[in-house]
Amino acid sequence: MRRYIAILFLSLGFAAARGAEPVVTSRLEPDSIAVADRFTYTIEVEKDLSQDIGFPEFAPDLSAGLELCESYPVDTVRRDGRRMTLRRRYVMQAFDEGNFNLGRAAVLYVDKNILDTLYSENDNILKVGTFVIDSAALAKGPDDIKPQEELEFRFAEVRDIVIMSVVALFILAAVAVLVVWLIMRYGLPFGKRVGAEVAEPPHIVAIRALEELHNRKLWQNDKHKLYYSTISDILRTYLSGRYGIGAMEMTTDEIIEAVKGTDMDAKRSSDLITILRDADLVKFAKFIPEAGQNEDDWHKAYYFVEETKEAEPMMGDESEILDNKLKTR
């Protein structure tokens, strides 16, 4: 019997809890603003899970002086067992000065066969103020511009700039010392790399190329065509640099005609013609010269460059070294 009585009381308590009406609250945040400022109108409803609530939908133009800017969706604030709290927020804006009474918040309540409108207990009053104009200040007129204030110098204001300047000077000094050390340690080769390259005279380039050709021993290995093609290219390049003749694009006959307009003597002109003719025979007629002719053409080319180069001062020791070098060829 006691068991049935307890079950009856529990059932009645559960039904009473389930049938409790939702509780509606509302507030304005903030409730005091200036003209054209925005505020948030918040409505919260505490209800049972089985109950349905319909929040109000406001038109963009609420009333004279009030407008709806944005309406957020319903969200769940908290939940405890079967009880839960729903919230919806509306962002509004006021354009007129005065007090606006938004009244009590109203929501639609639906539960089984019940359809009703529930209201919050409090009225929502919004105070909208405007700017206060000081007529006395307007009559007085605008104030004069304030003089510039003299502020005390503080090292902290320029500390970072000073530190960065000192570090930059230290780095520049270190780089300068490094460059000087490299020049002193490695001499001219390093100086040439860090500075602008100076073009070598045409005869220096030609002599170096002839010496490299001699060391390659091309004709000794039956590479006569390559040997004479190289000699011809060396002399043509030298003529272009020394006399300004476009010899690289000229035929042998055109070179001979161009040379006539220079200060070249007959002996060197004759040697040049001999070398170029022999080169044409080897390159185009597949002529194979004898060993003596190969050496003779190389010596003619070497002396041609030495005898036609631009005059430059030469020390006695340098002349002796050059003569010994040519005798060993």
ABEGO torsion letter per residue (X at the ends): XAAAAAAAAAAAAAAAAAABBBBBBBBBOBABBBBGBBBBBBBBBBBBAABBBBBBBBBABABBGBBBABBBBBBBABBBEABBBBBBBBBBBBABBEBBBAEBBBBBBBBEABBBBBBBABBBBBBBBBBBBBAAAAAAEBBBBBBBBBBBBBAAAAAAAAAAAAAAAAAAAAAAAAAAAAAAAAEAAAAAAABBBBBBBAAAAAAAAAAAAAAAGAAAAGBAAAAAAAAAAAAAAAAAAAAGBBAAABBAAAAAAAAAABABBAAAAAAAAAAAAAAAAAAAAGBBBBAAAAAAAAAAAAAAAAAABBBBBBBAAAAAAAAAAAAAX
